[in-house]
Amino acid sequence: MARGERPLDAADTPLGRLAAELRELRRAAGGPTYRELAERAGYSMAALSKAASGRALPSLTITLAYVRACGGDVGQWRGRWRAVAAELATTAEPADPADEGDPPYLGLAAFQAGDADRFFGRDAVVDDLRELVSTRRFTAVFGASGVGKSSVLRAGLVAAATGPTAVITPGPRPLDELAAAVASLGRTGEALLVVDQFEELFTLGAGEADRERFIRTLVRVPEDGPRVVIGVRADCFGRCGRYPELVGALRGGQYLVGAMSTEDLRQAITRPAMAAGCMVEAALVSRLVADAAGQGMVLPLVSHALRETWRRRSGATLTLAGYEAVGGIEHAIARSAEQLWATFTGDEPEIARRLLLRLVAVGETEHTKRRVSRHELDLDPAALEVLERLTRARLLTVDHNTVDITHEALIQCWPRLREWVDADRDGLRVHHLLTDATDAWETHHRDPGTLYRGARLAAAQDWAAANDSALTQREREFLVASVDAEAAERALAERHTRRLRRLVALLGVLLLAAAVAVVQAVRAERVAEAERNTAIARRVLADAASIRASNPGLAAQLVLAAHRLIPLAETRDTVLSAHGGTRSSRLTGHTNQEIFLAYAPDGRLMATASGDRTLRLWDVTDSAHPAALTTVPVGERVMAVAFAGGTTLVTIGERGIRLWDVANPRDPVGLTSPGGSSSSLASIAYSGQNGILATATNEKAVRLWNVTDPRRPRPVATIQGRADRLHQVAVSPDGRTLAAAGGGEVELWDLRSPERPRPAGTLSGHAGLVSGVAFSPDGGSVATASWDREVRLWDVRNPDAPRTGATLVGHTAAVSSVAFSADGGWLASTGGGTILWDLTDLARPANVTTLPGGRSSAAFSPDSATIAAVDEDAGVRLQELRALPLVGHRDVVASVAFSPDGRVLATASWDGSIRLWDVSDARQRRPLARLPGGVRPARSAMFSPDGRTLATASEDGVAVLWDVADPVHPVRHATIVPGTAEVFALAYRPDGRVLALAGAHGLSLWDVADRTAPRRLSQPGGLADEVWSVLFSPDGRTVLTGGAGERQTRRWDVTDPAAPREADFPPGADELVTARSLSPDGRYLSTWNDREKAQRLLDVTDFDHPRPLATLPGHGGMVWMSAFSPDGRQLATAGADATVRLWDLTRPDRPLAAGTLSGHTDDVGAVVFRPDGQVLASGATDHSAHLWETTPDRAAAGICATAPPPISREEWARFLPERDYQPPCAR
């Protein structure tokens, strides 16, 4: 029977109707449980349940998976989903009508100083830039187009300035722009002059003389003059080098604005919406971050897509469906432009084409935007209408006298516009030069000396003859005047005189401004040490984030150094999160990314070989602190390495096979080269059972060798494969079966008689090259990896008739290798990351986690405790599996509970299982036992106060009492069946003698003094709806329950548990409680206010007269659970924003933020403190549980205890050059 679902909040809405239809489809299919649907659909129960919740539009993929699992018509439902998405896009209205006219996202436009309140994600960059500008008179900011330079300069630097500011772009007349800006700076205060889009000096037609004079004027500003900051597109860096004075001014004053980190991008996505009182769907945030990876011009693309999604928002929520409706970041701009283009009629398309082409500056490889004055355009009424429509669509930007393409992303992302430009590049260059010459002619009062002559006139006439309609009247007049022009020396002399006067005036203004700036220069020297340290710390945090994936140990030490430099909120949060995250060590030294590795049989030695022509040996006895032993130049690229016994190493390189004696790993000795062909692909497999070595070198044959005497290897046999080339080989642990991969298939061979190998079965099914093959430790299974991004398992217990097993999907790139752990519990596959698969159920392996690295190969240590994987930075990452978050569940971790002594953690999951973990050392997580669960989700787990019993509740409709005196071997004591439906929650009375159960049956109380024979005490009536949470007051006399229905929270007097009596709940029906909402002394209650969508803290010392104390801000959505520390001085809240937040309740009426713990990738729904209050456990929808230290000092100690060697002097000088060497984890 399907579990009851929460009633739809708004059934008469597009989302409600879709959800109701999905639920009806499920009922028509016989009411399968969500677990059954998950098995059919290949998606988690949480995702499928959420699809039918009616709260948000599910993705098309999830919807169709739900439909297939219920046997519905996929084609019909695809149309139904699109109809709902379209209805939401057309009917969604903003929460405030005023918002429609002022979206929180600017689209393609750059942020201005007035937009600082909507500018997020660049705090560290702005702080660094302010620090640099405060110490220099001339600064240059470089960055790629679309990286956000202009926004940083305007909404960051200029908005934060305290003195007068001026922002200019050079345009075609840079000296005029500069003179006007200097005049506007005034005579008081420290002046700041920002020259944005400095590249216009080279692209918009300014003469060489004007360029030199412009640059000379900027760099020769007196010491007491205004500070100058220029913003330059990175591809124009070389052009700046042509001007010696500019080169000199740039020394030590360059700042590169790089791409946003993932966290910065999340801030830029979510915080503008939050400031506008709205939310961004978590799925949309994740999709935007993923779509933005690797994109050029990412910021304008994201901003435009968000602006268009804003127009299609659902109520106050920006949804993934709205984002998909606008075409995502790759197509949103083109979609907007094409939608507008389709509305043009008559002559309007040609008018628009001519107008847009005037606004593009043609380059050799990339085209840029070109700002033009309105009078250049000859705007008649029809052209004015087209211009107005392009401006309303924010494709163009118009001010009082200029017109400009809003962002160059339009040029790069709108195929139609690029086709126009590419069709006549040379002609457009001629036209733009003609326009610029006409401007110069008119600017100089039609001076004959500025007219065209010679070759330039001929080229312009040829182009004009074929494109007369593209000319403006004044351009025609210019050409006519050029044909008949004569030199006018007097007019030319007057032009030179005017320029000289302007220059003299400019110098006078600069001298005056310099005098005023002397006072401000003195004030600038008083910058506080704290501000400098803050800027340094934020820069170091950004550097640490950029290297965390490639070098987590160094990143953690940098974070700790930043926190010790100045303890900011962001450094504190990063230290706490760094300790709770994945920790590993790295082997570095190779200079080529193609690295191959192998463990020695005892696990103490590792060999790595690379395309850099070296072989390296490492001591990995302590995987957290590996040590390099030796580096051997081998004179050839090495493509494979393997141990053949304890002291023999085998490599395959360009010149063939080579054996090494590594008995002394500090001085390996080359033994012999038995032959073999060179190849770009190679593989080695060794069987210790019979001393047989198999080698594959991308030929048609696999060669077998007897290496019992490694000094004299003996050829045994040559296997002629059916494929043209065999490039991967593996031998079963018993040496009886060989697997050889060629193309998209794997051939099996019987090696029971190695001298006479016999062909067996074939493994076929991959759609791409098979790039890796491995046998399981028991020899009964084979795993294959392929370029088709899949991993497949095969049953080869009968090699002559192998059977297809599970297909594992999840890689985002070609899979390059597979490896089983020695205990057979794990499988690792590499390709765009290393995925760990739980093989507890071979029919349904679970994707447990994805580790960074995994470029070419991976291997488990012989004790299965560590996995080694090659990363993208020519290193090898060693990851202790016990240092990972608590992984192994296949679905949502719904409950976490510590034993009273804090040494054991219980986790309950929607996969139906309960797991016990040894967490006596918070840095090492060791699985103890997996309690057999039911077929439906496990929802709650709680230890009895004496720690001898664990109570668990599940949707199978039962609660189970387990004897966990020996947590390695738990024993089922009793099963409680309170009713006929699901049990969602449970709680022990503080004395452990009464257990409260909550679920679809309502509330029931049980006498568990005899845990082998629990006895029902009572089941209060009047609970028509499901009860989701239950908790006892510290004195055991009150029970609070939370659930569905009009009265979501109820209070019960259970002084006599056999006769409970409902009491009033004065805080109100809007206050929701969870399992740990009461403080240990019973004085304070933490609730989620459903109406205000806020977490609140109440004083319930007198429960009949509760007093509101505070509202806790911070989370970006629903708070699923809150928990007090054992001493009541801290509160932890777990939210839908994938974070856990800590609050200092020293003063409950003024709670202080004490930390934000980041590391989960989805909603955090469970949280609990360890009994000593020093460690926190959390469980989340991402199928994992995490352990966190609750203070920065303890987190810092944990980081240093597991960190690799201390940060070196060279690394310190690279990241903290301003500070003396002081490693945070000195040994």
Secondary structure, 3 states (H helix, E strand, C coil): CCCCCCCCCCCCCHHHHHHHHHHHHHHHCCCCCHHHHHHHHCCCHHHHHHHCCCCCCCCHHHHHHHHHHCCCCHHHHHHHHHHHHHHHHHHCCCCCHHHHHCCCCCCCCCCCHHHHHHCCCCHHHHHHHHHHHHCCCEEEEEECCCCCHHHHHHHHHHHHCCCCEEEECCCCCHHHHHHHHHHHCCCCCCCEEEECCCCHHHHCCCCHHHHHHHHHHHHCCCCCCCEEEEEEEHHHHHHHCCCHHHHHHHCCCEEECCCCCHHHHHHHHHHHHHHCCCEECHHHHHHHHHHHCCCCCHHHHHHHHHHHHHHCCECCEECHHHHHHCCHHHHHHHHHHHHHHCCCCCCHHHHHHHHHHHCEECCCCCCEECCEEHHHHCCCHHHHHHHHHHHHCCCEEECCCEEEECCCHHHHHCHHHHHHHHHCHHHHHHHHHHHHHHHHHHHCCCCHHHCCCHHHHHHHHHHHHHCHHHCCHHHHHHHHHHHHCCCCHHHHHHHHHHHHHHHHHHHHHHHHHHHHHHHHHHHHCCCCHHHHHHHHHHHHHHHHHHHCCCCHHHHHHHHHHHHHHCCCHHHHHHHHHHHHCCCCEEECCCCCCCEEEEECCCCCEEEEEECCCEEEEEECCCCCCCEEEEEEECCCCEEEEEECCCCEEEEEECCEEEEEECCCCCCCEEEEEEECCCCCCCEEEEECCCCEEEEECCECEEEEEECCCCCCCEEEEEEECCCCCECEEEECCCCCEEEEEECCEEEEEECCCCCCCEEEEEEECCCCCEEEEEECCCCCEEEEEECCCEEEEEECCCCCCCEEEEEEECCCCCCCEEEECCCCCEEEEECCCEEEEECCCCCCCEEEEEECCCCCCEEECCCCCEEEEECCCCCEEEEEHHHCCECCCCCCEEEEEECCCCCEEEEEECCCCEEEEEEEECCEEEEEEEECCCCCCEEEEEECCCCCEEEEEECCCCEEEEECCCCCCCEEEEEECCCCCCEEEEEECCCCCEEEEEECCEEEEEECCCCCCCEEEECCCCCCCCEEEEEECCCCCEEEEEECCCCCEEEEECCCCCCCEEECCCCCCCEECCCECECCCCCEEEEEECCCCEEEEEECCCCCCCEEEEEECCCCCCEEEEEECCCCCEEEEEECCCEEEEEECCCCCCCEEEEEEECCCCCEEEEEECCCCCEEEEEECCCCEEEEECCHHHHHHHHHHHCCCCCCHHHHHHHCCCCCCCCCCCC
